[in-house]
Amino acid sequence: MSDGQMTMALREFLRGVPSPYILADYPNDLRLLRRVVEGSYLSDAQEADLGRMPELVTTEMLRDEAMSAWLETWFHRNPSESGRRHHAMVDANALRMAWLATTGRIGIEE
């Protein structure tokens, strides 16, 4: 996927989510996300073809103690994923599971 396609796909995805909320465990993740959404690496002509920016994207660094603990538990319980930690999709899935568990959307197995 080209840079422009990635920006367009991410903008389209985010525009389809009411009040998107993005959680990250590392500050650079949010910087990279912002860079892709903004298309800051594209020329003005390329950026003009991408469509409008999403209205509001809430971002937050993982600072919740319970969520951090559940994230570590998830990686402990999933050693094959633990070995791939910091791969974007692996971290995204782990953060999603930690968020679901700590917000009571899924049960936490002992």
DOROLUM-769282 format. One record per atom (N, C-alpha, C, O): x, y, z; residue in one letter; atom name; residue number from 0. Coordinates in steps of 0.05 Angstrom, whole numbers, plus 5000, padded with zeros to 4 digits. Layout:
REM residues N
c1, c2, c3, type, atom, seq
X, Y, Z, A, CA, NUM
...
//
This chain:
REM residues 110
c1, c2, c3, type, atom, seq
5017, 4977, 5000, M, N, 0
5000, 5000, 5000, M, CA, 0
5018, 5025, 5000, M, C, 0
5037, 5026, 5015, M, O, 0
5012, 5044, 4983, S, N, 1
5028, 5068, 4982, S, CA, 1
5021, 5086, 5006, S, C, 1
5002, 5081, 5020, S, O, 1
5038, 5106, 5011, D, N, 2
5033, 5125, 5033, D, CA, 2
5006, 5138, 5030, D, C, 2
4991, 5139, 5050, D, O, 2
4999, 5147, 5006, G, N, 3
4973, 5160, 5002, G, CA, 3
4950, 5141, 5007, G, C, 3
4930, 5148, 5019, G, O, 3
4953, 5116, 4997, Q, N, 4
4932, 5096, 5002, Q, CA, 4
4928, 5090, 5031, Q, C, 4
4906, 5087, 5041, Q, O, 4
4950, 5089, 5046, M, N, 5
4949, 5084, 5075, M, CA, 5
4934, 5107, 5089, M, C, 5
4917, 5102, 5106, M, O, 5
4941, 5131, 5082, T, N, 6
4928, 5154, 5094, T, CA, 6
4898, 5154, 5087, T, C, 6
4881, 5159, 5105, T, O, 6
4892, 5149, 5062, M, N, 7
4864, 5149, 5054, M, CA, 7
4848, 5127, 5068, M, C, 7
4826, 5132, 5077, M, O, 7
4860, 5103, 5070, A, N, 8
4846, 5081, 5083, A, CA, 8
4842, 5087, 5112, A, C, 8
4820, 5081, 5123, A, O, 8
4862, 5098, 5126, L, N, 9
4859, 5104, 5154, L, CA, 9
4838, 5126, 5159, L, C, 9
4822, 5125, 5177, L, O, 9
4839, 5147, 5142, R, N, 10
4819, 5168, 5145, R, CA, 10
4791, 5157, 5141, R, C, 10
4772, 5164, 5156, R, O, 10
4788, 5141, 5120, E, N, 11
4761, 5129, 5114, E, CA, 11
4752, 5112, 5138, E, C, 11
4729, 5114, 5146, E, O, 11
4770, 5096, 5149, F, N, 12
4763, 5079, 5172, F, CA, 12
4754, 5096, 5196, F, C, 12
4733, 5091, 5208, F, O, 12
4770, 5116, 5202, L, N, 13
4765, 5133, 5225, L, CA, 13
4739, 5150, 5222, L, C, 13
4725, 5155, 5241, L, O, 13
4733, 5158, 5197, R, N, 14
4709, 5173, 5192, R, CA, 14
4684, 5156, 5196, R, C, 14
4662, 5166, 5202, R, O, 14
4687, 5129, 5193, G, N, 15
4665, 5111, 5197, G, CA, 15
4660, 5103, 5226, G, C, 15
4641, 5088, 5231, G, O, 15
4676, 5113, 5244, V, N, 16
4674, 5106, 5272, V, CA, 16
4665, 5131, 5287, V, C, 16
4680, 5150, 5288, V, O, 16
4641, 5130, 5300, P, N, 17
4634, 5154, 5315, P, CA, 17
4652, 5157, 5340, P, C, 17
4656, 5138, 5355, P, O, 17
4664, 5180, 5343, S, N, 18
4682, 5186, 5365, S, CA, 18
4704, 5165, 5369, S, C, 18
4705, 5152, 5390, S, O, 18
4721, 5161, 5349, P, N, 19
4742, 5141, 5352, P, CA, 19
4760, 5147, 5375, P, C, 19
4767, 5170, 5381, P, O, 19
4769, 5126, 5388, Y, N, 20
4786, 5128, 5412, Y, CA, 20
4809, 5109, 5408, Y, C, 20
4805, 5085, 5404, Y, O, 20
4833, 5119, 5408, I, N, 21
4856, 5103, 5402, I, CA, 21
4874, 5103, 5427, I, C, 21
4882, 5124, 5438, I, O, 21
4882, 5079, 5435, L, N, 22
4898, 5075, 5458, L, CA, 22
4926, 5065, 5449, L, C, 22
4927, 5047, 5431, L, O, 22
4947, 5074, 5461, A, N, 23
4974, 5066, 5453, A, CA, 23
4990, 5060, 5478, A, C, 23
4984, 5071, 5499, A, O, 23
5010, 5043, 5475, D, N, 24
5028, 5038, 5498, D, CA, 24
5055, 5050, 5495, D, C, 24
5073, 5046, 5512, D, O, 24
5059, 5065, 5474, Y, N, 25
5085, 5078, 5469, Y, CA, 25
5080, 5104, 5454, Y, C, 25
5065, 5105, 5435, Y, O, 25
5092, 5126, 5464, P, N, 26
5086, 5153, 5452, P, CA, 26
5091, 5154, 5422, P, C, 26
5076, 5168, 5408, P, O, 26
5111, 5140, 5412, N, N, 27
5116, 5142, 5383, N, CA, 27
5093, 5130, 5367, N, C, 27
5089, 5138, 5344, N, O, 27
5078, 5111, 5378, D, N, 28
5055, 5100, 5364, D, CA, 28
5035, 5122, 5357, D, C, 28
5025, 5123, 5334, D, O, 28
5030, 5140, 5376, L, N, 29
5011, 5161, 5370, L, CA, 29
5023, 5182, 5351, L, C, 29
5008, 5193, 5335, L, O, 29
5049, 5187, 5353, R, N, 30
5061, 5205, 5334, R, CA, 30
5059, 5194, 5305, R, C, 30
5053, 5209, 5286, R, O, 30
5065, 5168, 5302, L, N, 31
5063, 5156, 5276, L, CA, 31
5034, 5156, 5265, L, C, 31
5029, 5162, 5242, L, O, 31
5015, 5150, 5283, L, N, 32
4987, 5151, 5275, L, CA, 32
4980, 5179, 5265, L, C, 32
4968, 5182, 5244, L, O, 32
4987, 5199, 5281, R, N, 33
4980, 5226, 5273, R, CA, 33
4993, 5233, 5246, R, C, 33
4980, 5247, 5230, R, O, 33
5017, 5225, 5242, R, N, 34
5031, 5231, 5217, R, CA, 34
5017, 5218, 5193, R, C, 34
5015, 5231, 5172, R, O, 34
5008, 5193, 5197, V, N, 35
4994, 5180, 5175, V, CA, 35
4967, 5193, 5170, V, C, 35
4960, 5198, 5147, V, O, 35
4952, 5198, 5191, V, N, 36
4925, 5211, 5188, V, CA, 36
4928, 5238, 5174, V, C, 36
4912, 5244, 5156, V, O, 36
4947, 5254, 5183, E, N, 37
4951, 5280, 5172, E, CA, 37
4962, 5280, 5143, E, C, 37
4958, 5299, 5128, E, O, 37
4975, 5258, 5136, G, N, 38
4988, 5257, 5110, G, CA, 38
5011, 5276, 5108, G, C, 38
5017, 5287, 5086, G, O, 38
5024, 5281, 5130, S, N, 39
5045, 5302, 5132, S, CA, 39
5069, 5297, 5114, S, C, 39
5085, 5315, 5109, S, O, 39
5072, 5273, 5105, Y, N, 40
5095, 5265, 5088, Y, CA, 40
5088, 5268, 5058, Y, C, 40
5105, 5263, 5041, Y, O, 40
5063, 5275, 5052, L, N, 41
5054, 5277, 5024, L, CA, 41
5056, 5305, 5014, L, C, 41
5056, 5325, 5029, L, O, 41
5057, 5308, 4987, S, N, 42
5057, 5335, 4976, S, CA, 42
5029, 5346, 4978, S, C, 42
5010, 5331, 4983, S, O, 42
5026, 5372, 4975, D, N, 43
4999, 5385, 4976, D, CA, 43
4980, 5373, 4956, D, C, 43
4957, 5369, 4962, D, O, 43
4990, 5368, 4932, A, N, 44
4973, 5356, 4911, A, CA, 44
4964, 5328, 4919, A, C, 44
4940, 5322, 4914, A, O, 44
4981, 5312, 4930, Q, N, 45
4973, 5285, 4938, Q, CA, 45
4953, 5287, 4961, Q, C, 45
4934, 5272, 4962, Q, O, 45
4958, 5305, 4980, E, N, 46
4941, 5307, 5003, E, CA, 46
4913, 5317, 4996, E, C, 46
4894, 5308, 5008, E, O, 46
4911, 5333, 4975, A, N, 47
4885, 5344, 4966, A, CA, 47
4867, 5322, 4956, A, C, 47
4842, 5324, 4957, A, O, 47
4878, 5300, 4947, D, N, 48
4862, 5278, 4936, D, CA, 48
4853, 5258, 4957, D, C, 48
4839, 5239, 4950, D, O, 48
4860, 5262, 4982, L, N, 49
4855, 5242, 5002, L, CA, 49
4828, 5244, 5016, L, C, 49
4821, 5226, 5031, L, O, 49
4814, 5265, 5013, G, N, 50
4789, 5269, 5027, G, CA, 50
4794, 5282, 5054, G, C, 50
4816, 5286, 5062, G, O, 50
4772, 5289, 5066, R, N, 51
4774, 5305, 5091, R, CA, 51
4785, 5289, 5114, R, C, 51
4784, 5265, 5115, R, O, 51
4796, 5304, 5133, M, N, 52
4807, 5292, 5157, M, CA, 52
4784, 5283, 5175, M, C, 52
4762, 5295, 5173, M, O, 52
4788, 5263, 5191, P, N, 53
4767, 5255, 5210, P, CA, 53
4763, 5278, 5230, P, C, 53
4781, 5293, 5236, P, O, 53
4738, 5282, 5239, E, N, 54
4731, 5304, 5257, E, CA, 54
4746, 5303, 5283, E, C, 54
4759, 5323, 5290, E, O, 54
4744, 5281, 5297, L, N, 55
4755, 5280, 5324, L, CA, 55
4766, 5252, 5328, L, C, 55
4752, 5232, 5325, L, O, 55
4791, 5251, 5336, V, N, 56
4804, 5225, 5343, V, CA, 56
4816, 5229, 5371, V, C, 56
4834, 5246, 5374, V, O, 56
4806, 5215, 5390, T, N, 57
4816, 5216, 5417, T, CA, 57
4839, 5196, 5420, T, C, 57
4835, 5173, 5413, T, O, 57
4861, 5205, 5430, T, N, 58
4884, 5187, 5434, T, CA, 58
4892, 5188, 5464, T, C, 58
4889, 5208, 5477, T, O, 58
4902, 5166, 5473, E, N, 59
4911, 5165, 5501, E, CA, 59
4933, 5145, 5504, E, C, 59
4934, 5124, 5492, E, O, 59
4952, 5152, 5521, M, N, 60
4973, 5134, 5528, M, CA, 60
4963, 5115, 5550, M, C, 60
4948, 5123, 5568, M, O, 60
4972, 5090, 5549, L, N, 61
4964, 5070, 5569, L, CA, 61
4978, 5077, 5595, L, C, 61
5002, 5075, 5598, L, O, 61
4962, 5086, 5615, R, N, 62
4973, 5093, 5641, R, CA, 62
4957, 5079, 5664, R, C, 62
4965, 5082, 5687, R, O, 62
4936, 5066, 5657, D, N, 63
4919, 5053, 5677, D, CA, 63
4933, 5028, 5688, D, C, 63
4941, 5011, 5673, D, O, 63
4936, 5027, 5715, E, N, 64
4950, 5005, 5727, E, CA, 64
4937, 4978, 5722, E, C, 64
4951, 4958, 5716, E, O, 64
4911, 4976, 5724, A, N, 65
4897, 4951, 5720, A, CA, 65
4900, 4942, 5691, A, C, 65
4904, 4918, 5685, A, O, 65
4898, 4961, 5672, M, N, 66
4900, 4954, 5644, M, CA, 66
4929, 4945, 5637, M, C, 66
4933, 4926, 5622, M, O, 66
4948, 4959, 5648, S, N, 67
4976, 4951, 5644, S, CA, 67
4981, 4923, 5654, S, C, 67
4995, 4907, 5642, S, O, 67
4970, 4917, 5678, A, N, 68
4973, 4890, 5689, A, CA, 68
4960, 4869, 5672, A, C, 68
4971, 4848, 5667, A, O, 68
4936, 4875, 5662, W, N, 69
4922, 4856, 5644, W, CA, 69
4937, 4852, 5618, W, C, 69
4937, 4830, 5607, W, O, 69
4949, 4873, 5608, L, N, 70
4964, 4871, 5583, L, CA, 70
4988, 4852, 5587, L, C, 70
4993, 4835, 5570, L, O, 70
5002, 4854, 5610, E, N, 71
5024, 4836, 5615, E, CA, 71
5014, 4808, 5619, E, C, 71
5027, 4789, 5610, E, O, 71
4991, 4805, 5632, T, N, 72
4979, 4778, 5635, T, CA, 72
4972, 4766, 5608, T, C, 72
4977, 4742, 5603, T, O, 72
4961, 4782, 5590, W, N, 73
4954, 4772, 5563, W, CA, 73
4979, 4762, 5549, W, C, 73
4979, 4741, 5537, W, O, 73
5000, 4778, 5550, F, N, 74
5025, 4769, 5536, F, CA, 74
5036, 4744, 5550, F, C, 74
5047, 4726, 5536, F, O, 74
5034, 4742, 5576, H, N, 75
5043, 4718, 5590, H, CA, 75
5027, 4693, 5582, H, C, 75
5038, 4671, 5578, H, O, 75
5001, 4697, 5578, R, N, 76
4983, 4675, 5570, R, CA, 76
4985, 4668, 5540, R, C, 76
4975, 4647, 5531, R, O, 76
4997, 4685, 5525, N, N, 77
5000, 4682, 5496, N, CA, 77
5029, 4684, 5488, N, C, 77
5037, 4704, 5475, N, O, 77
5045, 4664, 5495, P, N, 78
5074, 4666, 5490, P, CA, 78
5082, 4670, 5461, P, C, 78
5102, 4682, 5455, P, O, 78
5066, 4659, 5442, S, N, 79
5073, 4662, 5414, S, CA, 79
5071, 4691, 5406, S, C, 79
5086, 4701, 5389, S, O, 79
5051, 4706, 5418, E, N, 80
5048, 4734, 5412, E, CA, 80
5069, 4750, 5428, E, C, 80
5078, 4771, 5418, E, O, 80
5076, 4741, 5451, S, N, 81
5096, 4755, 5467, S, CA, 81
5122, 4758, 5452, S, C, 81
5136, 4778, 5454, S, O, 81
5129, 4737, 5437, G, N, 82
5154, 4737, 5422, G, CA, 82
5153, 4757, 5398, G, C, 82
5173, 4764, 5387, G, O, 82
5129, 4766, 5391, R, N, 83
5125, 4785, 5369, R, CA, 83
5117, 4812, 5380, R, C, 83
5108, 4830, 5364, R, O, 83
5120, 4816, 5405, R, N, 84
5112, 4842, 5418, R, CA, 84
5124, 4865, 5404, R, C, 84
5147, 4864, 5394, R, O, 84
5110, 4887, 5402, H, N, 85
5117, 4912, 5389, H, CA, 85
5113, 4911, 5359, H, C, 85
5118, 4931, 5345, H, O, 85
5103, 4889, 5348, H, N, 86
5092, 4888, 5321, H, CA, 86
5065, 4902, 5323, H, C, 86
5050, 4897, 5342, H, O, 86
5059, 4920, 5305, A, N, 87
5035, 4937, 5308, A, CA, 87
5010, 4921, 5312, A, C, 87
4994, 4928, 5330, A, O, 87
5005, 4901, 5297, M, N, 88
4980, 4886, 5299, M, CA, 88
4979, 4869, 5325, M, C, 88
4958, 4867, 5337, M, O, 88
5002, 4859, 5333, V, N, 89
5003, 4844, 5358, V, CA, 89
4997, 4862, 5382, V, C, 89
4980, 4855, 5399, V, O, 89
5009, 4885, 5383, D, N, 90
5004, 4904, 5404, D, CA, 90
4975, 4914, 5404, D, C, 90
4962, 4917, 5424, D, O, 90
4965, 4919, 5380, A, N, 91
4937, 4928, 5377, A, CA, 91
4918, 4907, 5388, A, C, 91
4899, 4914, 5403, A, O, 91
4922, 4882, 5382, N, N, 92
4904, 4861, 5392, N, CA, 92
4907, 4858, 5422, N, C, 92
4887, 4855, 5436, N, O, 92
4931, 4860, 5433, A, N, 93
4935, 4857, 5461, A, CA, 93
4922, 4881, 5476, A, C, 93
4909, 4877, 5497, A, O, 93
4926, 4905, 5466, L, N, 94
4914, 4928, 5479, L, CA, 94
4883, 4927, 5478, L, C, 94
4870, 4934, 5497, L, O, 94
4873, 4917, 5456, R, N, 95
4843, 4914, 5453, R, CA, 95
4833, 4894, 5475, R, C, 95
4813, 4899, 5488, R, O, 95
4847, 4872, 5478, M, N, 96
4839, 4852, 5497, M, CA, 96
4841, 4863, 5526, M, C, 96
4823, 4858, 5542, M, O, 96
4862, 4878, 5531, A, N, 97
4865, 4890, 5558, A, CA, 97
4843, 4910, 5563, A, C, 97
4832, 4911, 5585, A, O, 97
4836, 4926, 5543, W, N, 98
4815, 4946, 5546, W, CA, 98
4788, 4932, 5550, W, C, 98
4772, 4940, 5568, W, O, 98
4782, 4911, 5534, L, N, 99
4757, 4896, 5538, L, CA, 99
4755, 4884, 5566, L, C, 99
4734, 4884, 5578, L, O, 99
4777, 4873, 5575, A, N, 100
4777, 4860, 5602, A, CA, 100
4773, 4881, 5624, A, C, 100
4757, 4876, 5642, A, O, 100
4788, 4902, 5623, T, N, 101
4787, 4922, 5645, T, CA, 101
4761, 4938, 5645, T, C, 101
4754, 4950, 5665, T, O, 101
4748, 4940, 5623, T, N, 102
4722, 4954, 5621, T, CA, 102
4698, 4936, 5625, T, C, 102
4675, 4944, 5623, T, O, 102
4704, 4910, 5631, G, N, 103
4683, 4891, 5637, G, CA, 103
4667, 4881, 5613, G, C, 103
4646, 4870, 5616, G, O, 103
4678, 4886, 5589, R, N, 104
4665, 4876, 5565, R, CA, 104
4669, 4847, 5560, R, C, 104
4653, 4834, 5546, R, O, 104
4691, 4836, 5571, I, N, 105
4696, 4807, 5571, I, CA, 105
4704, 4798, 5598, I, C, 105
4715, 4814, 5614, I, O, 105
4699, 4773, 5605, G, N, 106
4708, 4762, 5631, G, CA, 106
4738, 4756, 5630, G, C, 106
4749, 4750, 5609, G, O, 106
4750, 4758, 5653, I, N, 107
4778, 4752, 5655, I, CA, 107
4781, 4724, 5668, I, C, 107
4772, 4719, 5690, I, O, 107
4793, 4706, 5652, E, N, 108
4797, 4679, 5662, E, CA, 108
4821, 4678, 5680, E, C, 108
4841, 4691, 5675, E, O, 108
4819, 4663, 5702, E, N, 109
4842, 4661, 5720, E, CA, 109
4860, 4639, 5710, E, C, 109
4881, 4634, 5723, E, O, 109
//
